[in-house]
């Protein structure tokens, strides 16, 4: 894995950036909010995680990111990764922080995706605050686009990013799922109360 450093909120983080793998493995399993697919590599790192109704598009994005030589085939998610995902949905909200991830994106996307993991469970952050967190306050719209391109739902918690007014705004998995995830995490809004769309 190619490792480089970025600075977020004064703290260096290793980026999620990864070299193209030779092969990727796709597994599918049920969650309380619908069937999801997980893509992992030989090292057991999570490369993609999203809802099965978006699988065709997600696999095509992986092919675009990693090139036509990567082999993408069905295969089991490593037991430790699957356990952490299952534990999260069962109520152990910190379990997803243990999952090792690897993504391929632009340096800016990598900054945004790394910053997502700094949003604590139960907290939310606005797009503007996320832009400030990565040291680029004027890039609110670009932050939103990078957030929407996040290939690893839930684990890189883009669902914790909400509108400045506390509204849920968009979510690739749908607002019903975003609402469920925030309620599952007992999330508070920007002013310490529930996001307005959860009320």
Secondary structure as GFF3:
##gff-version 3
##sequence-region A 1 199
A	DSSP	beta_strand	5	8	.	.	.	ID=ss1
A	DSSP	beta_strand	11	14	.	.	.	ID=ss2
A	DSSP	beta_strand	23	29	.	.	.	ID=ss3
A	DSSP	beta_strand	36	40	.	.	.	ID=ss4
A	DSSP	beta_strand	46	51	.	.	.	ID=ss5
A	DSSP	three_ten_helix	52	54	.	.	.	ID=ss6
A	DSSP	alpha_helix	55	66	.	.	.	ID=ss7
A	DSSP	beta_strand	71	74	.	.	.	ID=ss8
A	DSSP	alpha_helix	79	90	.	.	.	ID=ss9
A	DSSP	three_ten_helix	95	98	.	.	.	ID=ss10
A	DSSP	alpha_helix	107	116	.	.	.	ID=ss11
A	DSSP	beta_strand	125	126	.	.	.	ID=ss12
A	DSSP	alpha_helix	127	133	.	.	.	ID=ss13
A	DSSP	alpha_helix	140	148	.	.	.	ID=ss14
A	DSSP	three_ten_helix	158	160	.	.	.	ID=ss15
A	DSSP	beta_strand	161	162	.	.	.	ID=ss16
A	DSSP	alpha_helix	175	184	.	.	.	ID=ss17
A	DSSP	three_ten_helix	196	198	.	.	.	ID=ss18
###
